[in-house]
């Protein structure tokens, strides 16, 4: 019985580790694609489109951060300690999303300014 539990726990741990690595790879790929889009945008139309995309991503991240903050503020019952830990984790994730949103918004505004400058030249 103990051997079965150990094997099941090991398989579960390996599955979770693989899932986390896959998620990291997806995020890294997305960042690389976004970097390539930013670097390859040369015409005002391309820069405007990339700027709009980045602004939309920033808006989505800000909305998700707000949803996490709202969820952290609500009570769901259960143990006080687990609620407090969940609240801290939700607020941490919300803060991280807001930082990412600010980064996207900054790059979006820079792209928009470049688009306008290229259009005037």
C-alpha positions as CSV (number, residue, x, y, z in Angstrom):
1,X,0.0,0.0,0.0
2,X,2.8,2.4,0.9
3,X,4.6,1.6,-2.3
4,X,1.5,2.4,-4.4
5,X,1.1,5.8,-2.6
6,X,4.8,6.6,-3.2
7,X,4.6,5.7,-6.9
8,X,1.3,7.7,-7.3
9,X,2.9,10.7,-5.6
10,X,6.0,10.4,-7.8
11,X,3.9,10.3,-11.0
12,X,1.8,13.2,-9.9
13,X,4.9,15.3,-9.0
14,X,6.5,14.5,-12.4
15,X,3.2,15.5,-14.1
16,X,3.0,18.8,-12.3
17,X,6.7,19.5,-13.0
18,X,6.2,18.9,-16.7
19,X,3.0,21.0,-16.8
20,X,4.9,23.9,-15.2
21,X,7.8,23.6,-17.6
22,X,5.3,23.6,-20.5
23,X,3.7,26.7,-19.2
24,X,7.0,28.5,-18.9
25,X,7.9,27.5,-22.4
26,X,4.6,28.9,-23.7
27,X,5.2,32.2,-21.9
28,X,8.8,32.4,-23.2
29,X,7.6,31.7,-26.7
30,X,4.9,34.4,-26.5
31,X,7.5,36.9,-25.2
32,X,9.8,36.0,-28.1
33,X,7.0,36.5,-30.6
34,X,6.1,39.8,-29.2
35,X,9.7,41.0,-29.3
36,X,10.0,39.9,-32.9
37,X,6.8,41.8,-33.7
38,X,8.1,44.9,-32.1
39,X,11.5,44.7,-33.9
40,X,10.0,43.9,-37.3
41,X,7.4,46.7,-37.3
42,X,8.8,49.4,-39.6
43,X,5.9,51.1,-41.3
44,X,3.5,53.4,-39.5
45,X,0.7,50.9,-40.1
46,X,2.7,48.0,-38.6
47,X,3.8,50.1,-35.6
48,X,0.2,51.2,-35.1
49,X,-1.1,47.6,-35.2
50,X,1.6,46.4,-32.8
51,X,0.9,49.3,-30.5
52,X,-2.8,48.5,-30.5
53,X,-2.1,44.8,-29.8
54,X,0.2,45.7,-26.9
55,X,-2.4,48.2,-25.5
56,X,-5.0,45.4,-25.6
57,X,-2.7,43.0,-23.8
58,X,-2.1,45.6,-21.2
59,X,-5.8,46.2,-20.8
60,X,-6.5,42.4,-20.4
61,X,-3.8,42.1,-17.8
62,X,-5.1,45.0,-15.9
63,X,-8.7,43.6,-16.0
64,X,-7.4,40.2,-14.8
65,X,-5.4,41.9,-12.0
66,X,-8.6,43.6,-10.9
67,X,-10.6,40.4,-11.0
68,X,-7.9,38.8,-8.8
69,X,-8.1,41.7,-6.3
70,X,-11.9,41.4,-6.2
71,X,-11.5,37.6,-5.6
72,X,-9.0,38.3,-2.8
73,X,-11.4,40.6,-1.1
74,X,-14.3,38.2,-1.0
75,X,-14.8,35.6,1.6
76,X,-15.5,32.0,0.7
77,X,-15.6,30.3,4.0
78,X,-13.0,27.8,5.3
79,X,-10.0,28.1,7.6
80,X,-8.8,31.6,8.3
81,X,-5.1,30.7,7.7
82,X,-5.8,29.2,4.2
83,X,-8.0,32.2,3.3
84,X,-5.2,34.6,4.4
85,X,-2.6,32.6,2.3
86,X,-4.9,32.6,-0.7
87,X,-5.5,36.3,-0.4
88,X,-1.8,37.0,-0.3
89,X,-1.2,34.8,-3.3
90,X,-4.0,36.5,-5.3
91,X,-2.7,39.9,-4.4
92,X,0.8,38.9,-5.4
93,X,-0.4,37.7,-8.7
94,X,-2.5,40.8,-9.2
95,X,0.6,43.0,-8.5
96,X,2.7,41.0,-11.0
97,X,0.0,41.3,-13.7
98,X,-0.2,45.1,-13.1
99,X,3.6,45.4,-13.5
100,X,3.4,43.4,-16.8
101,X,0.5,45.6,-17.9
102,X,2.5,48.8,-17.3
103,X,5.4,47.3,-19.3
104,X,3.1,46.6,-22.2
105,X,1.5,50.0,-22.0
106,X,4.9,51.7,-22.0
107,X,6.0,49.8,-25.1
108,X,2.7,50.4,-26.7
109,X,3.0,54.2,-26.2
110,X,6.6,54.1,-27.5
111,X,5.4,52.2,-30.6
112,X,2.6,54.7,-31.1
113,X,5.0,57.6,-30.8
114,X,7.4,56.0,-33.3
115,X,4.4,55.4,-35.7
116,X,3.5,59.0,-35.6
117,X,7.1,60.2,-36.0
118,X,7.6,57.9,-39.0
119,X,4.3,59.0,-40.5
120,X,5.4,62.7,-40.3
121,X,8.8,62.0,-42.0
